[in-house]
Amino acid sequence: MNKLATDNPALTWRTRLPAAARLSARYSRFVGLMRYLLPAVALVMVIAVIAWPDLYKHGENIVALPGPSGPDGELTMEKPRYIGKDGKGRPFVVTAETATQDAKDKRQVTLSALQADLTMSDGTWVTIGADEGIYHQGRKTLDLIGNVNVFSDQGYEFHGQAAVVDLEANTVTSTDPVQGQGPFGLLNANAMKIFNKDQRIVFSRGVRLTLYPGGSE
């Protein structure tokens, strides 16, 4: 085995590759995954919220029970469930406990206890949930508030308390602490911004990275 490694330059390089470099590669894969998944899943929820008023009228692709009107006359749906595909043909399901259209501003819709499940093009399954999501059609923003959690079937997780999806700027921003974890280790930061157009994600304000030497490749 030793002789084979010595005679084969490629194999010798592989056997001498520093553990830190392999860990860095796993971290890079995590960052790449989050960079694509967070905007994609958030966009799915926005698509569902945008479509909700018309779907409510026509009864297409959505299952829900009409809820009572609020004190200010806002329209509420109980347990809405929206099934569809995004612009790339990836199937998704969005559910919530309630969906409420603001009576004073018809462009604003609030989803409580929302969850979105998305199957990526490579078959990866991802789910994202939050206590509340507020979409404003005029500002083209989606505010995710409280227990924002992302899970993938590849063993990656992402947790935060708040995030703002700006569809016009194509960014996802959090000024609250965020935490990511996976086979590579742990990532903590006090702020995060995803620039989807540039395919770039920036963690800032006290970033701490813990790499697991024995982590999965």
C-alpha positions as CSV (number, residue, x, y, z in Angstrom):
1,M,0.0,0.0,0.0
2,N,2.8,2.4,0.9
3,K,4.7,1.6,-2.2
4,L,1.7,2.0,-4.4
5,A,1.1,5.4,-2.9
6,T,4.7,6.4,-3.5
7,D,4.7,5.3,-7.2
8,N,1.3,7.0,-7.9
9,P,1.7,10.9,-7.7
10,A,-2.1,11.4,-7.7
11,L,-2.6,8.9,-4.9
12,T,0.3,10.3,-3.0
13,W,-1.2,13.8,-3.2
14,R,-4.5,12.4,-2.0
15,T,-3.0,10.6,1.0
16,R,-1.2,13.8,1.9
17,L,-4.1,16.2,1.4
18,P,-4.5,18.1,4.7
19,A,-7.6,17.3,6.7
20,A,-8.3,21.0,6.9
21,A,-8.5,21.2,3.1
22,R,-11.1,18.4,3.1
23,L,-13.0,20.1,5.8
24,S,-12.9,23.3,3.9
25,A,-14.4,21.5,0.9
26,R,-17.3,20.2,3.0
27,Y,-17.9,23.7,4.4
28,S,-17.9,25.1,0.8
29,R,-20.5,22.5,-0.1
30,F,-22.7,23.6,2.8
31,V,-22.4,27.2,1.9
32,G,-23.2,26.4,-1.8
33,L,-26.2,24.4,-0.7
34,M,-27.6,27.2,1.5
35,R,-26.9,29.8,-1.1
36,Y,-29.3,28.1,-3.5
37,L,-31.8,26.6,-1.2
38,L,-32.7,29.6,1.0
39,P,-33.7,31.9,-1.9
40,A,-35.4,29.0,-3.8
41,V,-37.6,27.9,-1.0
42,A,-38.4,31.5,0.0
43,L,-39.4,32.2,-3.6
44,V,-41.7,29.2,-3.5
45,M,-43.5,30.6,-0.5
46,V,-43.8,34.0,-2.2
47,I,-45.2,32.4,-5.3
48,A,-47.9,30.8,-3.2
49,V,-48.7,34.0,-1.4
50,I,-48.9,36.0,-4.6
51,A,-51.3,33.4,-6.1
52,W,-53.4,33.0,-3.0
53,P,-56.0,35.8,-3.6
54,D,-56.8,34.6,-7.2
55,L,-56.7,30.9,-6.2
56,Y,-59.2,31.6,-3.4
57,K,-61.6,33.0,-6.0
58,H,-61.1,30.2,-8.6
59,G,-60.4,27.3,-6.3
60,E,-57.3,26.1,-8.3
61,N,-54.4,24.1,-6.8
62,I,-55.3,25.2,-3.3
63,V,-57.2,23.3,-0.5
64,A,-58.4,25.5,2.4
65,L,-61.3,26.1,4.7
66,P,-62.8,29.6,4.7
67,G,-62.2,31.2,8.0
68,P,-64.0,34.0,9.8
69,S,-63.4,37.6,8.9
70,G,-61.4,39.6,11.4
71,P,-62.5,42.6,13.4
72,D,-61.4,44.9,10.6
73,G,-63.0,42.8,7.9
74,E,-59.8,41.1,6.7
75,L,-60.2,37.8,4.8
76,T,-58.8,34.7,6.4
77,M,-58.3,31.2,5.2
78,E,-57.8,28.2,7.6
79,K,-55.2,25.5,6.9
80,P,-54.4,26.5,3.3
81,R,-52.4,24.0,1.3
82,Y,-50.9,25.0,-2.1
83,I,-49.3,22.6,-4.5
84,G,-47.4,23.6,-7.6
85,K,-44.1,23.9,-9.4
86,D,-41.7,26.8,-9.6
87,G,-40.2,28.4,-12.7
88,K,-37.8,25.5,-13.1
89,G,-40.4,22.8,-12.8
90,R,-39.5,21.8,-9.3
91,P,-42.5,20.6,-7.3
92,F,-43.4,22.2,-4.0
93,V,-46.1,22.3,-1.3
94,V,-46.8,25.3,1.0
95,T,-49.0,24.9,4.0
96,A,-50.0,27.2,6.9
97,E,-52.4,27.4,9.8
98,T,-54.0,30.5,8.5
99,A,-53.6,33.0,5.6
100,T,-54.9,36.5,6.2
101,Q,-55.2,39.4,3.7
102,D,-54.8,42.7,5.4
103,A,-58.1,44.7,5.3
104,K,-56.3,48.1,5.1
105,D,-53.7,47.0,2.6
106,K,-54.8,44.3,0.2
107,R,-51.3,43.9,-1.0
108,Q,-50.2,42.4,2.3
109,V,-50.8,38.7,3.2
110,T,-49.8,37.1,6.5
111,L,-49.2,33.3,6.8
112,S,-49.0,31.8,10.3
113,A,-47.1,28.6,11.1
114,L,-46.0,28.3,7.5
115,Q,-44.0,25.5,5.9
116,A,-42.7,24.9,2.4
117,D,-41.4,21.7,1.0
118,L,-39.4,21.7,-2.2
119,T,-37.7,19.0,-4.3
120,M,-34.6,20.3,-6.1
121,S,-33.6,19.4,-9.6
122,D,-31.1,16.9,-8.3
123,G,-33.7,15.2,-6.1
124,T,-32.6,16.9,-2.9
125,W,-35.6,17.5,-0.6
126,V,-35.7,20.6,1.5
127,T,-38.2,22.0,4.0
128,I,-38.4,25.5,5.5
129,G,-40.7,26.7,8.3
130,A,-41.3,29.9,10.2
131,D,-43.8,31.0,12.8
132,E,-45.0,33.8,10.5
133,G,-44.4,35.0,7.0
134,I,-45.6,38.5,5.8
135,Y,-45.5,39.2,2.1
136,H,-46.1,42.7,0.7
137,Q,-46.7,42.8,-3.0
138,G,-45.9,46.5,-3.4
139,R,-42.5,46.2,-1.7
140,K,-41.9,42.7,-3.1
141,T,-40.6,41.5,0.2
142,L,-41.3,38.5,2.4
143,D,-40.5,38.8,6.1
144,L,-39.9,35.4,7.8
145,I,-40.4,35.9,11.6
146,G,-39.7,33.5,14.4
147,N,-38.1,30.0,14.3
148,V,-36.9,30.1,10.7
149,N,-35.6,26.6,10.2
150,V,-34.3,24.9,7.1
151,F,-33.6,21.2,6.8
152,S,-32.4,19.0,3.9
153,D,-32.3,15.3,3.5
154,Q,-28.5,15.6,3.0
155,G,-28.1,16.2,6.7
156,Y,-27.8,20.0,6.6
157,E,-29.7,22.4,8.8
158,F,-30.0,26.2,9.1
159,H,-31.6,28.1,11.9
160,G,-32.4,31.7,12.6
161,Q,-35.1,34.0,14.1
162,A,-35.8,36.3,11.2
163,A,-35.0,36.9,7.5
164,V,-36.1,39.3,4.8
165,V,-36.4,38.1,1.2
166,D,-36.2,41.0,-1.2
167,L,-37.4,39.8,-4.6
168,E,-36.4,43.0,-6.5
169,A,-32.9,43.0,-5.1
170,N,-32.8,39.2,-5.2
171,T,-31.3,39.0,-1.7
172,V,-32.0,37.3,1.6
173,T,-30.9,39.2,4.7
174,S,-30.8,38.4,8.4
175,T,-29.5,40.8,11.1
176,D,-30.2,38.3,13.8
177,P,-27.9,35.4,14.9
178,V,-27.9,32.4,12.5
179,Q,-26.6,28.9,12.8
180,G,-25.8,26.3,10.2
181,Q,-24.7,22.7,10.8
182,G,-24.0,19.6,8.8
183,P,-21.5,16.8,8.4
184,F,-18.7,19.4,8.1
185,G,-19.4,21.0,11.5
186,L,-21.0,24.2,12.9
187,L,-21.3,27.7,11.6
188,N,-22.4,30.6,13.8
189,A,-22.8,34.3,12.8
190,N,-24.7,37.4,14.0
191,A,-25.7,38.5,10.5
192,M,-26.0,37.0,7.0
193,K,-26.8,38.2,3.5
194,I,-27.3,36.1,0.4
195,F,-26.8,37.7,-3.0
196,N,-28.6,35.4,-5.3
197,K,-27.6,37.1,-8.5
198,D,-23.9,36.9,-7.6
199,Q,-24.3,33.4,-6.2
200,R,-22.6,34.7,-3.0
201,I,-23.4,34.4,0.7
202,V,-21.8,36.6,3.4
203,F,-21.7,35.8,7.1
204,S,-20.6,38.7,9.3
205,R,-20.4,40.1,12.9
206,G,-18.7,37.5,15.0
207,V,-18.4,34.5,12.7
208,R,-17.4,31.3,14.3
209,L,-16.7,28.1,12.4
210,T,-16.2,24.7,14.0
211,L,-15.0,21.9,11.7
212,Y,-15.4,18.2,12.6
213,P,-12.2,16.3,11.7
214,G,-14.1,13.0,11.6
215,G,-17.0,14.5,9.7
216,S,-18.6,12.8,6.7
217,E,-16.9,13.4,3.3
